[in-house]
């Protein structure tokens, strides 16, 4: 048997950061573009941008730096705070998963 869980961060009782925002930030980091991140996630650009705005408002710091136009076109990069949020969340998620798998094996055995 496998164990599954969903991890998210809450602020004032409201879900702020979880798998959806994580996926957007991961794609922005890989693609250098919020628009491309949205395309890769089959999400509208306005929904992706709305998620980023919600994050920034709730967390009180910028997550993404956008550049507009230019020779190579615009793009988006994670701020240092955005990179820290993403890497810390991914580390926490991995550690919680390992902990839960270990506990499930000890408690449930070979069910």
Secondary structure, DSSP 8 states (H G I E B T S, - for coil): --------EEETTEEEESHHHHHHHHHHHHHS-HHHHHHHTT--HHHHHHHHHHHHHHHTS--EEEE--STT--EEEE-HHHHHHHHHHHHHHHHHHHHHHHHHHHHHTT-
